[in-house]
Amino acid sequence: MYAYLAVLLGCLLCALWLEPVLRVGVLRQWRRLLLVAVPVVAVFAAWDLAAIAAGHWSFDHAQVLGVWLPGGLPLEELLFFLVVPLCAILGYEAVRTVLARFGRS
C-alpha cells in the first residue's frame, strides 16, 4: 500500500544527507528552490491531469495511500514532482561542490 511513498522517502533519504555533509546550500536558498519547483509541479501536474482525464494514465490503488487530489491525482504523484527535482538539484550541487574543492569546475 505504501510502495510509492516508500520509494519517494528512499530517494529523499539518499539525497538529503548531501546538504549537511557537503554543505551544498540548496535548502538554505529556499526561494530559488521554489522558483524551480513551482513551474515543475504546475506543468507536470497539469500534464498528468490531462492524461488522467483522457484515460491515458492511471494509478494502481493498491500502491498509493488513497489520498486523492482533484482530478484523480494521488498525493504521491504530486510529491514525486517535488522530491525528484529536489534530489536532482542536491545531486548536481554536490558534484559541483566536490569538483570545486578539488580545483575543477
C-alpha positions in Angstrom: 0.0 0.0 0.0 2.8 2.4 0.7 5.2 1.4 -2.1 5.1 4.7 -4.0 5.6 6.7 -0.8 8.4 4.4 0.4 10.3 5.0 -2.9 9.9 8.7 -2.6 11.2 8.6 1.0 14.1 6.4 0.0 15.0 8.9 -2.7 14.9 11.8 -0.2 17.0 9.9 2.3 19.6 9.1 -0.3 19.9 12.8 -1.3 19.2 14.9 1.8 22.5 13.8 3.5 24.3 15.8 0.9 23.0 19.1 2.4 24.7 18.8 5.9 27.7 16.7 4.9 28.8 18.6 1.8 27.1 21.9 2.7 25.7 22.3 -0.8 23.4 25.1 0.4 20.3 24.0 -1.6 17.8 24.1 1.3 19.2 27.4 2.5 18.2 29.0 -0.8 14.6 28.0 -0.4 13.3 30.9 -2.6 15.4 29.8 -5.5 14.3 26.2 -4.9 10.6 27.4 -5.0 11.3 29.2 -8.3 12.3 25.9 -9.8 9.8 23.7 -8.1 6.6 25.6 -8.7 6.8 25.6 -12.5 7.8 21.9 -12.5 4.9 20.9 -10.3 2.4 23.0 -12.3 3.4 21.7 -15.7 3.7 18.1 -14.8 0.6 18.0 -12.6 -1.4 19.6 -15.5 0.1 17.0 -17.8 -0.9 14.2 -15.5 -4.4 15.6 -15.0 -4.9 15.8 -18.8 -3.7 12.3 -19.3 -6.0 11.0 -16.4 -9.0 12.9 -17.9 -8.3 11.4 -21.3 -8.0 7.9 -19.9 -4.3 7.5 -20.9 -2.9 7.4 -17.4 -4.0 5.7 -14.2 -2.6 4.7 -10.8 -2.7 1.4 -9.0 -4.9 1.9 -6.0 -3.1 -0.8 -4.1 0.2 1.1 -4.3 -0.9 4.6 -3.1 -2.1 5.9 0.2 -5.6 6.6 -1.1 -5.4 10.4 -0.7 -6.7 11.7 -4.0 -6.4 15.3 -5.1 -8.9 16.9 -7.5 -8.8 15.3 -10.9 -7.8 11.9 -9.6 -4.2 12.7 -8.9 -2.8 10.7 -5.9 -0.9 12.7 -3.3 2.2 10.7 -4.0 2.3 11.9 -7.6 2.3 15.5 -6.5 5.1 14.7 -4.0 7.0 13.0 -6.9 7.1 16.3 -8.7 8.7 17.9 -5.6 11.0 15.1 -4.5 12.7 14.1 -7.8 13.7 17.6 -8.8 15.0 18.3 -5.2 17.1 15.1 -5.4 18.4 16.1 -8.8 19.4 19.6 -7.6 21.0 18.2 -4.5 23.0 15.7 -6.6 24.0 18.3 -9.1 25.1 20.8 -6.4 27.0 18.0 -4.6 29.0 17.3 -7.7 29.7 21.0 -8.3 30.8 21.3 -4.7 33.2 18.4 -4.8 34.7 19.4 -8.1 35.2 22.9 -6.8 37.0 21.6 -3.7 39.4 19.7 -5.9 40.0 22.7 -8.2 37.9 21.5 -11.1 34.8 23.2 -12.4 
